[in-house]
Amino acid sequence: MTGPALRAAHGQRPVDRLHRQSAFAVQHRADEMARSGREIFQLGLGEPDLPTPSYIVTAMADSARRGDTGYTQPAGDPAVRSRLARHYSERLGHPLGPNNILLVPGSNMALHFALLALAEPGDEVLIPDPGYPVYAELTRLADAVPVGYRLRAENGFQPDIADLAALLNARTRLIVLNSPHNPTGTSLPAGFGPRLAELVGSYDCHVLRDEAYRSLNFDGVDADRELSALPADRVIVAETLSKSHAMCGWRAGVVLVPDALAADFAVLMTNTNCCMPAFVQQALVPALTSTESQRVAAGYAAVHRERRDLTVRRLRAMPGLSLVAPTGSLYAFPDIRATGLSDGEFAQRLLEETGVVVMPGHIFGTGGQGYVRVAFTRSPQQLTAAFDRMHLFLQRTMEER
């Protein structure tokens, strides 16, 4: 028995659990338009337009020239992990050793490995809705069940501990937190952490902290302090330098993993990626621990704060939109339902008529329907030009109604 007959006998392939509708359909169309000569205003992708700091590039290049181009241990170079363990121990206020540090090619690996280590078929994973689409996709890939906890505009898109309490059960294996949050840009509410710690203590589940936007927290609650009450042996932390240091293409991620899961994560790394490139590993030390790194990250955050302020001011002045102001991240998430268009129609028409790219909210889950994600990852001049076109589009759209 081969091919289709085997699949019929044993069920679908794991890849068939993934949704085939591309989240980047609007982006693909924008690329086509750009190739044909249309002017495109990119407010869709969460990729900063700033350069990777030169001292990080130099550290990587120097490492490669020294010959750091071979394999390391799957979890990462022991010396690098030891230095990062000291860094994170100081930041989080509890001891971590090199075995608690895993260097991975992009922080998505943290969720992927957590699911493979914790979830059996049919187990449940609580994810924010709306939320980063990969949360649901990787959960399904692991044959687990994604269960959305709703983030509502009337609550400032902040998670409600009562909602989580109602969803937690004996099959829950993981709760995913993302603060500041993609796509809404909001942060955890004050007092959330201690109440979550009480809940987690009653169930056999872990918490995964997706820290992609930690350094881009402009005026929200600090997640390290807010979540400090969580039991350290139940928390997995995923950190990436993609947003904070403009390193999206480097695929540089760090996972902080409890002792009980460290060996599982290491064997998963062995059998999937083997190891992060050694010269990228060496660049992580200055990127994360140097005084210059702190200065650069603060400077980049200040740039994005200015862009956030411009974005909020302009979006709130547009007819047909309402907005919960983001407290961090790279995104605003305006409600477009007053236009009478679906979020997909809105994004498509905005692109075709103005060249402005935004992401339709439904790709982030049921809770994103009727919203669009606007990335403020371009210069103030580019943002202003895009918002001028978007404003005129909304005026025409509302007049048509």
C-alpha positions as CSV (number, residue, x, y, z in Angstrom):
1,M,0.0,0.0,0.0
2,T,1.5,3.3,-1.0
3,G,0.8,7.0,-1.6
4,P,-2.9,8.0,-1.4
5,A,-4.0,4.6,-0.2
6,L,-1.7,4.8,2.8
7,R,-3.0,8.3,3.6
8,A,-6.6,7.1,3.3
9,A,-5.9,4.3,5.8
10,H,-3.9,6.3,8.3
11,G,-5.5,9.8,8.1
12,Q,-4.2,13.1,6.9
13,R,-0.6,14.1,6.7
14,P,0.6,16.6,9.4
15,V,1.1,19.3,6.8
16,D,-2.5,19.0,5.8
17,R,-3.5,20.4,9.3
18,L,-2.0,23.7,8.2
19,H,-4.3,26.3,6.7
20,R,-3.4,26.7,3.0
21,Q,-4.8,30.2,2.6
22,S,-1.8,32.4,2.6
23,A,-1.7,35.2,5.2
24,F,0.4,37.1,2.7
25,A,-2.0,37.2,-0.2
26,V,-2.2,41.0,0.0
27,Q,1.6,41.2,0.2
28,H,2.0,38.9,-2.9
29,R,-0.4,41.2,-4.8
30,A,1.6,44.3,-3.6
31,D,4.8,42.7,-4.9
32,E,3.2,42.1,-8.3
33,M,2.1,45.8,-8.4
34,A,5.5,47.0,-7.4
35,R,7.1,45.0,-10.2
36,S,4.7,46.6,-12.7
37,G,5.9,50.1,-11.6
38,R,3.2,51.0,-9.0
39,E,4.3,52.9,-6.0
40,I,3.7,50.8,-2.9
41,F,3.5,52.0,0.7
42,Q,4.4,49.1,2.9
43,L,2.4,49.1,6.2
44,G,1.8,45.4,6.1
45,L,4.9,43.6,7.3
46,G,6.3,43.7,10.8
47,E,9.9,44.3,9.6
48,P,11.7,47.4,10.8
49,D,13.3,49.5,8.1
50,L,16.3,50.3,10.4
51,P,19.7,48.7,9.9
52,T,21.1,46.0,12.1
53,P,23.6,47.8,14.4
54,S,27.1,47.8,13.0
55,Y,28.7,46.4,16.1
56,I,26.6,43.2,15.8
57,V,27.4,42.8,12.1
58,T,31.1,43.2,13.0
59,A,30.9,40.6,15.7
60,M,29.3,38.1,13.3
61,A,31.8,38.8,10.5
62,D,34.8,38.6,12.9
63,S,33.5,35.3,14.2
64,A,33.2,33.9,10.7
65,R,36.7,35.1,9.7
66,R,38.0,33.3,12.8
67,G,36.6,30.1,11.4
68,D,33.5,29.8,13.5
69,T,31.7,28.1,10.6
70,G,31.3,24.5,11.9
71,Y,28.8,22.8,14.1
72,T,28.3,23.6,17.8
73,Q,26.4,21.7,20.4
74,P,22.8,21.5,19.2
75,A,21.6,23.8,22.1
76,G,24.4,26.3,21.3
77,D,28.0,27.1,22.1
78,P,28.5,26.4,25.9
79,A,30.4,29.7,26.4
80,V,27.7,31.7,24.7
81,R,25.0,30.0,26.7
82,S,26.8,30.5,30.0
83,R,27.1,34.3,29.3
84,L,23.5,34.5,28.3
85,A,22.4,32.5,31.4
86,R,24.1,35.2,33.6
87,H,22.3,37.9,31.6
88,Y,18.9,36.4,31.9
89,S,19.4,35.5,35.6
90,E,20.1,39.2,36.3
91,R,17.1,40.3,34.2
92,L,14.5,37.9,35.6
93,G,15.8,37.6,39.2
94,H,16.1,33.9,39.4
95,P,19.1,31.6,38.7
96,L,19.5,30.1,35.2
97,G,22.3,27.9,34.0
98,P,23.6,27.2,30.5
99,N,21.3,24.1,30.3
100,N,18.4,26.5,30.5
101,I,19.4,28.3,27.4
102,L,18.7,27.1,23.9
103,L,19.8,29.0,20.8
104,V,17.4,28.6,17.9
105,P,17.0,29.9,14.4
106,G,14.0,32.1,15.1
107,S,11.8,32.1,18.3
108,N,9.0,30.2,16.5
109,M,11.0,27.1,17.5
110,A,10.2,27.8,21.1
111,L,6.5,27.1,20.5
112,H,7.1,24.3,18.1
113,F,9.4,22.5,20.6
114,A,7.1,23.2,23.6
115,L,4.2,21.6,21.8
116,L,6.2,18.6,20.8
117,A,7.5,18.2,24.3
118,L,4.2,18.8,26.2
119,A,1.1,18.1,24.1
120,E,-0.4,14.8,23.2
121,P,-3.0,14.5,20.4
122,G,-6.1,16.3,21.5
123,D,-4.5,18.3,24.2
124,E,-5.4,22.0,24.3
125,V,-3.3,25.2,23.9
126,L,-4.7,28.6,25.0
127,I,-3.7,31.3,22.5
128,P,-4.7,34.9,22.1
129,D,-7.5,35.7,19.7
130,P,-6.7,37.8,17.7
131,G,-3.1,36.6,17.8
132,Y,0.0,35.8,15.8
133,P,-1.2,33.2,13.2
134,V,1.7,30.8,13.8
135,Y,0.3,30.0,17.3
136,A,-2.7,28.2,15.9
137,E,-0.9,26.7,12.9
138,L,1.9,25.1,15.0
139,T,-0.6,23.8,17.5
140,R,-2.6,22.0,14.8
141,L,0.6,20.7,13.3
142,A,1.4,19.0,16.7
143,D,-2.1,17.5,16.6
144,A,-3.2,19.6,19.5
145,V,-6.2,21.9,19.7
146,P,-5.8,25.7,19.6
147,V,-8.3,27.4,21.9
148,G,-8.6,31.1,21.6
149,Y,-9.0,33.4,24.6
150,R,-10.7,36.5,23.2
151,L,-9.0,39.9,23.4
152,R,-11.7,42.5,23.2
153,A,-11.5,46.2,22.2
154,E,-13.8,47.2,25.0
155,N,-11.2,45.7,27.4
156,G,-8.3,47.4,25.6
157,F,-7.4,44.1,23.9
158,Q,-6.0,42.9,27.2
159,P,-6.6,39.3,28.4
160,D,-9.3,38.7,31.0
161,I,-8.2,36.3,33.7
162,A,-11.8,35.2,34.0
163,D,-11.8,34.1,30.4
164,L,-8.7,32.0,30.9
165,A,-10.1,30.5,34.1
166,A,-13.2,29.4,32.2
167,L,-11.1,27.8,29.4
168,L,-8.5,26.0,31.5
169,N,-9.2,22.3,32.0
170,A,-7.4,19.0,32.5
171,R,-6.4,18.8,28.8
172,T,-4.7,22.3,28.8
173,R,-1.0,21.9,28.3
174,L,0.2,25.4,27.4
175,I,-0.9,29.1,27.7
176,V,0.7,31.5,25.2
177,L,1.2,35.1,26.3
178,N,2.4,37.8,24.0
179,S,3.1,41.3,25.5
180,P,3.3,43.7,23.8
181,H,0.9,42.0,21.5
182,N,0.8,41.3,17.8
183,P,-1.5,42.5,16.2
184,T,-3.1,44.9,18.6
185,G,0.0,46.5,20.2
186,T,-1.4,46.3,23.7
187,S,0.2,44.9,26.9
188,L,-0.9,42.8,29.9
189,P,-3.1,44.5,32.5
190,A,-1.6,45.3,35.9
191,G,-2.3,42.5,38.4
192,F,-2.7,39.8,35.8
193,G,0.5,37.9,36.7
194,P,-0.3,36.9,40.3
195,R,-3.8,35.8,39.4
196,L,-2.5,33.7,36.5
197,A,0.1,32.1,38.8
198,E,-2.8,30.9,41.0
199,L,-4.5,29.3,38.0
200,V,-1.4,27.7,36.6
201,G,-0.7,26.1,40.0
202,S,-4.0,24.2,39.8
203,Y,-3.3,22.6,36.4
204,D,-0.6,20.5,34.6
205,C,0.2,23.2,32.2
206,H,3.1,25.6,31.2
207,V,3.2,29.2,30.1
208,L,5.0,30.4,27.0
209,R,6.0,34.0,27.0
210,D,6.5,35.3,23.5
211,E,8.8,38.2,24.0
212,A,9.3,39.4,20.4
213,Y,8.3,43.0,21.2
214,R,9.6,43.2,24.8
215,S,12.0,46.1,24.1
216,L,9.2,47.9,22.2
217,N,7.1,48.5,25.3
218,F,6.4,52.2,25.2
219,D,4.0,52.8,28.1
220,G,2.5,49.4,29.0
221,V,3.1,47.1,32.0
222,D,6.6,45.5,32.1
223,A,6.0,41.8,31.5
224,D,9.1,40.7,33.6
225,R,7.7,42.3,36.7
226,E,4.1,41.4,36.0
227,L,4.8,37.7,35.5
228,S,7.5,37.3,38.1
229,A,5.0,35.4,40.4
230,L,4.7,32.6,37.9
231,P,6.5,29.4,38.9
232,A,9.8,29.3,37.1
233,D,9.6,25.6,36.4
234,R,6.4,26.2,34.4
235,V,7.6,29.1,32.2
236,I,9.2,29.0,28.8
237,V,10.5,32.3,27.5
238,A,11.0,32.9,23.7
239,E,13.1,35.9,22.8
240,T,14.2,37.2,19.4
241,L,16.3,40.0,18.2
242,S,14.3,40.4,14.9
243,K,12.3,43.5,16.1
244,S,14.5,45.0,18.8
245,H,17.7,45.0,16.8
246,A,16.3,44.9,13.2
247,M,17.6,41.4,12.7
248,C,14.6,39.7,11.0
249,G,16.8,37.8,8.5
250,W,19.3,36.6,11.0
251,R,16.9,34.1,12.5
252,A,18.4,34.7,16.0
253,G,16.3,33.4,18.8
254,V,16.9,32.4,22.4
255,V,14.7,30.1,24.4
256,L,14.7,29.9,28.2
257,V,13.6,26.5,29.2
258,P,13.0,24.9,32.6
259,D,15.3,22.1,33.8
260,A,12.6,19.4,33.3
261,L,12.3,20.3,29.6
262,A,15.9,21.1,28.7
263,A,16.9,17.7,27.4
264,D,13.7,17.4,25.4
265,F,14.3,20.8,23.7
266,A,17.9,19.9,23.0
267,V,17.0,16.6,21.3
268,L,14.4,18.4,19.2
269,M,17.0,20.9,18.1
270,T,19.4,18.0,17.3
271,N,16.8,16.4,15.0
272,T,15.5,19.5,13.3
273,N,18.0,22.3,12.9
274,C,21.2,20.7,14.3
275,C,22.4,24.1,15.6
276,M,22.2,27.8,15.0
277,P,25.1,29.1,12.8
278,A,28.1,29.4,15.1
279,F,29.0,32.9,13.8
280,V,25.4,34.1,14.6
281,Q,25.7,32.6,18.1
282,Q,28.8,34.6,18.7
283,A,27.1,37.9,17.8
284,L,24.3,37.2,20.4
285,V,26.6,38.1,23.3
286,P,27.3,41.7,22.3
287,A,23.8,42.0,20.9
288,L,22.1,41.1,24.2
289,T,24.6,41.9,26.9
290,S,26.7,45.0,26.0
291,T,26.1,48.5,27.2
292,E,26.0,49.5,23.5
293,S,23.2,47.1,23.0
294,Q,21.1,48.7,25.7
295,R,21.7,52.1,24.1
296,V,20.8,51.0,20.6
297,A,17.7,49.1,21.7
298,A,16.5,52.2,23.6
299,G,17.2,54.4,20.6
300,Y,15.3,52.1,18.2
301,A,12.4,52.0,20.7
302,A,12.3,55.8,20.7
303,V,12.1,55.8,16.9
304,H,9.2,53.4,16.9
305,R,7.5,55.3,19.7
306,E,7.5,58.5,17.6
307,R,6.1,56.5,14.7
308,R,3.4,55.0,17.0
309,D,2.4,58.5,18.1
310,L,2.1,59.7,14.5
311,T,0.1,56.6,13.5
312,V,-2.4,56.9,16.4
313,R,-2.9,60.6,15.6
314,R,-3.5,60.1,11.9
315,L,-5.7,56.9,12.2
316,R,-7.9,58.6,14.9
317,A,-8.5,61.5,12.5
318,M,-9.8,59.2,9.7
319,P,-13.5,58.8,9.0
320,G,-14.9,55.3,9.6
321,L,-12.1,54.1,11.9
322,S,-11.9,53.6,15.7
323,L,-8.7,52.7,17.5
324,V,-7.4,51.3,20.8
325,A,-4.0,53.0,21.0
326,P,-1.2,50.5,21.1
327,T,1.2,50.7,24.1
328,G,4.0,48.8,22.3
329,S,5.0,46.6,19.4
330,L,5.1,47.8,15.8
331,Y,1.4,47.8,15.1
332,A,-2.0,49.5,15.4
333,F,-5.2,47.6,14.9
334,P,-8.0,49.9,13.9
335,D,-11.7,48.8,13.7
336,I,-12.9,49.3,10.1
337,R,-16.4,47.9,10.4
338,A,-18.1,51.3,10.1
339,T,-16.9,51.4,6.4
340,G,-19.3,48.5,5.6
341,L,-16.4,46.5,4.2
342,S,-15.0,43.2,5.4
343,D,-11.4,43.4,6.5
344,G,-10.3,41.4,3.5
345,E,-12.2,43.8,1.1
346,F,-10.8,46.8,2.9
347,A,-7.2,45.6,2.6
348,Q,-7.7,44.6,-1.1
349,R,-9.4,47.9,-2.1
350,L,-6.9,50.0,-0.2
351,L,-4.1,48.3,-2.0
352,E,-5.5,48.5,-5.5
353,E,-6.8,52.1,-5.2
354,T,-3.9,53.7,-3.2
355,G,-0.9,51.3,-3.1
356,V,-1.1,51.2,0.7
357,V,-0.5,47.7,2.2
358,V,-2.2,46.6,5.5
359,M,-3.0,43.2,6.8
360,P,-6.6,42.0,7.0
361,G,-7.5,41.2,10.6
362,H,-9.2,37.8,10.0
363,I,-5.8,36.2,9.4
364,F,-5.1,36.8,13.2
365,G,-8.2,34.8,14.2
366,T,-12.0,35.2,14.6
367,G,-11.4,38.1,17.0
368,G,-9.6,40.0,14.2
369,Q,-12.5,40.1,11.8
370,G,-13.5,43.7,11.1
371,Y,-10.0,45.1,11.8
372,V,-6.8,45.6,9.9
373,R,-3.2,45.6,11.1
374,V,-1.2,48.7,10.3
375,A,2.6,48.4,10.8
376,F,4.4,51.7,11.7
377,T,7.7,50.3,10.4
378,R,8.5,53.1,8.0
379,S,9.9,56.7,8.3
380,P,7.5,59.5,9.3
381,Q,7.7,60.8,5.8
382,Q,6.6,57.5,4.3
383,L,3.9,57.0,7.0
384,T,2.6,60.5,6.3
385,A,2.3,59.8,2.5
386,A,0.6,56.5,3.2
387,F,-1.8,58.0,5.7
388,D,-2.7,60.8,3.3
389,R,-3.8,58.3,0.7
390,M,-5.6,56.1,3.3
391,H,-7.5,59.2,4.6
392,L,-8.7,60.0,1.1
393,F,-9.7,56.4,0.5
394,L,-11.8,56.4,3.7
395,Q,-13.4,59.7,2.8
396,R,-14.5,58.2,-0.6
397,T,-15.6,55.0,1.0
398,M,-17.7,56.7,3.7
399,E,-19.3,59.0,1.1
400,E,-20.3,55.9,-0.9
401,R,-22.2,54.6,2.1
